[in-house]
Amino acid sequence: MYYVNRHIKDLYRVKFHDERGNVLRLDMNENPEGLPAEFVEQVKKKITPSFLATYPEKDRLAALLAEHNGITADNISITCGSDEAMRLIFQCFGEEGRELLTVTPTFEMYDVYAKMFGMVHETVDYNDDFTLSAESVLAKINENTGVVILLNPNSPIGVCWSEAEARAIIEKAAENNAVVVVDEAYHYFYESTFMPLIHEYDNLLVLRTFSKLYSCAGLRIGYVSGNEQMIHYIDNAESTFNVNNVAILFAEELLKRPELNEQLVRIEADGRRWLTNSLIEAGYNVFSAEGNYVLFKPKRPSCEIVAELKKKGIWVRDYSKGILEGWVRVSTGSVKCMERFYKAFVEIDEI
């Protein structure tokens, strides 16, 4: 019998095979409308046969990202979505048998990667009021901790860490030879960032993606930032050409248009505010913090709401266990998209 990595052999994975093109996508925190059509058409004109036939080159984008974030290109590794960056971090720094520490609930792939690389996943629970305790995280960091993940803001709830809390966690992790990853997938919906701290701490990595605000989930592009030595290790683990030319092109053009960034932020904020206010006025228990999503408790069982909305071509996410059991999460977009969701939802929940 051929060899199979024991950590991969029985690993449980959830795969997504549903056709997502013709529905109102409010279940995975994508931009439901995407980038402005005029911008997309302008960029598409630069995609020539020669452009597609050439192997990718990431240096220009790295320089733009460095300028955008106030760091250097040596502090950046561009990856196939921030998801690849996560995998590379575990591959480089996730020592088998040591512990991954996260809060719960959080992004599911961190648990997958912990199992894939033979780590033990330790968690810290949210409080009943959806707050997080930095003291609880600090108490769990010990000599067996290998990687600590801080999402800022954290999905699916949207709570953020203060700089003082982050520094305390990073410093205790350093005392125990552990790496800290700050996942800023929802940066721009929440402006505060821990990116500048990479100059102070040699055990800190910060993740960013073009999938959320920048609306390029289909192109799979993101990046990880850290000190030069850590980025060197990650570069060593990358495949030779891990990001495609089209993704790089769109990322470059987006960074050259700060006004588009501002427009996208405004559109989402208006929609999130509209939906939050509408649900509160209708008497629903709503939790709306940071990030492009809103949580609320419907009158009917959440699984029924998800199923009925799906029949109407509107996809949202619910939870069946833990602190979010019975809650529905709606990805937020323009007021127009939120109005469409809300109209359909009210008709279902009033039955």
N, C-alpha and C positions, 0 to 999 in steps of 0.2 A: 504493500500500500504506500502511495506517495505521502510525503510529509505535508501536513497542514498546520499552520500556526495555531496553537491551542487557544490563544486569545481570540482568534478570528472564527474558528470552527463553529462554535455554538453561539456566536454573538447575535443577539436579536436586533433586527433593524426594521424600521418602518419606511417603506418606499412609497413615493408619490407617483401615481400613474394616471390620475384624472386629467382630462383635457381642461386647461385653465384659460383658454383664449377667449371664450365667449361668455364669461360670467363676470359679475361684479365681485372682484377678489378682495375680500376684507378679512381673510383668515390667516395670512402669513406676513402681515405688515409690509406688503408691497405698496407702491403708489398705484391706486386702482386705475388712474388715467394715464400714467406714464409722463414722459417728457413732452414738451410742446412739439407738435407735428412739424412746425416750421424749422425748429432747431434740428430735429432728426433728419429732415430732408437736406439741410445745409451740410451736415456732417456726412451723410451718405454719398454726396457728390465727390468726396475725397477717397472713396473706396473704389480703386481701379483694379484691373486684372493684375498689374504689377504689384500693387499694394498687397493683394491677397496671396501672391506667389512668394512673398519675401518673409523670411523668418522674423519674429517679433524682436523689437529693441525697446528696452524699458528706461534708458537713461534720461530721455527728455521728460518723461512722466515723473521719474524720481526727482528731477530738478524742480519741476512745478510743485510737487507735493512738499518738498523741502521748504520752498519759499512760502507756500500756503500755511505751513505749520510752524515756521520759525526754527527749523532744525536743518541738518545737512543730509545730503543724499546717502551718505554712509550710515545714517540712522534709519534707513528705510529698506524694507524688502517688499516688493510688489508681488501679490499672490493671486491665485485663481479663487477670488472671493476671500472674505476673511475666514471662511470655513477651512480653506487649505492652510491658512496661517495657523489656525488652531491645531490642525493635524501635525504640522511641522514643529510646532512648539512642543507637543507631546512627544514627537519622535526625537527631538533634541534634548529635552529637559525632563521628560516624564519617566523617571526611573522606576522600573518594575518593582512592585512590593511597597513602594512609598505611597503617600496619600495625596489625593486631589481634594482640595477643600473648596466648596461652593456654598452659596445659600440655596434654599429650595422653597418654591419652584424656581427654575431658571431654564436657560436654553438647553434642550435635551441632548445636543451633540456633545456636550462636555462629559456627560455620563458615558456616552458611547465611546469616546476616545479614551477615557479612563480604563474601561474594560478592554479596549483594543490593545492597549499598551501595558496591561497587567497592573494597573494602579488600583488602590482601594479608595472608593469615593466616599468621603465624609461630608456631611451637610450641616448647615445651620438653618433652622426654621425661621420663617417670618413670625412676628408676633401677630396676635389675632386682629390687631388694628392695622395690619399691613405695614408696620414699621420694621426696621432691621436693627439689630443690636451689634455694633462694632465690638463691644466687649465679648459677645458670644463667639464672634469670629476669632478674636485674639486668643480667647481661652482654648480654642481648638488647634491653634498652631503649635506644633511641637517638633521634636527632633526627627520625626518620621514624615513630616509634611514635605512634599516635593513641589507641588504647584498649588497656588491659590488664585482663584478666578474671582474678579470683581467686575460685574457688569454695571456700567454707569451711563444712563439709567439701566436698571435691571428689567429685562423682559421675563415674565409677562406683566409684572405689576407696575413698574415704572419708578420705583424708589431710587434715590441717588445717595451717594456717599459724599461726605464733606472732605475737604482736603486734609484736615487734621486726622480724620478717621483713616483715610487712605494712607497717609504717612505712617501712622502707628502700625497698620497692618503690614505695609511694605518693610518697615524696619524690623518688626518681629520676625517676619519671614526671612529676612536677610540673616538674622541671628541664628536661624535654623537651616541655613543653606537652601532656602526654597525660592522659587521664582514666583513673581506676582504678575498676572495678566489682567489688565484693565480693558475690557471689551467695550468700546465706544461705538457700537453699531448704530446707536440712536443719537449720536452727536448731530448737531445742527437743530434737532428738535429741542435739545437742551444744550445750551452753549458752553457751559463749564466743561473743562477738559483737564486731564492729568498728563497730557502730552509733555509739558515742560519738565516734568519730574524725571524724565528719562536721562536728563543731564546730571541728576543728583544721585540716582540709584542704579547700581549695575545689575540689579535683579528684577528690573521692571520692563515689561513689554506692553505696548498699547496697540489695540486693534481698531481698524476703521474699515468701512465697506462702502462701495458705490451702489449697493442694492436698495438702500432705504430712501433717504432724501433724494439722492441722485438718480433713483429710478432705473437702475441698470441691473436688476437682479438676473435678467436673462443673459447678460454678458459675463457674469462671474468674474468680478475683479474687486480686489481689496488690498490692504497692506498692513504690515506690522512695523511698529517703530520701537527702537530701543538703542542701547549703546552699541558702538561699532563692533565689539566682540560678540555680543549676542546675535546681532544681525549677520555677522560673518558665519556663525554656526548655522543659522537658518538658511542662508544662501547655499551653504555646503549641502544641505539636505534637499534642496529644490531640484525638480527636473530641469533640463536645460532650457526649454522654452515653455514656461508654465502658464503664460497669459497670452491670449491671442491679439492680433493686430487691431481688430475691430474694437475690442474692449479698451485697449490702450488709447486708441484714437478718441473714443467717446469720453474717456476720463480726462484726457488732455483738453478737449474742447470745453468740457464742463468747468474745469478749473480756470479757464481763461475768461469765464463769464460770471463774475461774482453777482451780477444783477439777476441772473437766472437762479442762483442759489437763494437769494433773498425772496424772489417770487415764489419758489417752491416752499420755502419756510412759511410764508404768509398764507398761501393757499391751504396748507395742511392745518395751520393754527386756527384759521377761520372755521374750517370744517370741524375740527375737534371741539372748539368752543361751542359751535352751534349744536352738535350732537349732545355734548355734556349737558348744556342748558335745557335742551328739549327733554332728555330723559329725567333730569331732576324735576322739572316742572310737571312731568307726568307722574311723579311720585316714586320713581325707581331708586333703588340703592345703587349709587354710582361711585366708582373710584376712577378718577382721571388725574394722573400725575404727569410725569414726563414721558416722552416717546410718542410715536404716532399710533396710539391705541387707547381705547376706553374700555373699562370693565364695568359690568352692571349685572344685577340679578333680575331675570325676568319672572313673571308670575307663573308661567308654565315651566315644566322641567326643561332644563337647558338643552338636552339632547333632542327634544321635540322641536324646539325653536330652530336649532341648526338644521334638522331634517326638512322642516317646512320651508325655511328660507331657501334651501338648496333647490327645492322644486321650482322656486321663483327665479332661479339663476343668481342667487346672492349667497356667497359663502362666508361664514363667520366661524369662530373657534369657541368651543366650550371645554369644560374641565369636569372630570368624573370622580376625582379624588383630591384629598388634601385640603388646604386652606381655600382653594378656589372651586371646590365642588359646587356645582349648580350655577356658577358664574359664566357669563358669555363675554368674550373679548372681541371687539370690533376694531379692525384697522381703520385709521382715519385718513380721509382725503378731502377733496373739495366739498363745499357746502352742497353742491348738486348731487354728489355721490352719497353724502350723508342723508339728504332728504329722500333719496330713492330707498336707501336701507330703512330709514325710520318709518316711512309710509308702509312698506311691506311688513316690517316687524310688528307695528301696532295692530295691523289687521290680524296677524297670527296670534298675538298674545292676548287679544281681547276675546278670542273665541272661548 
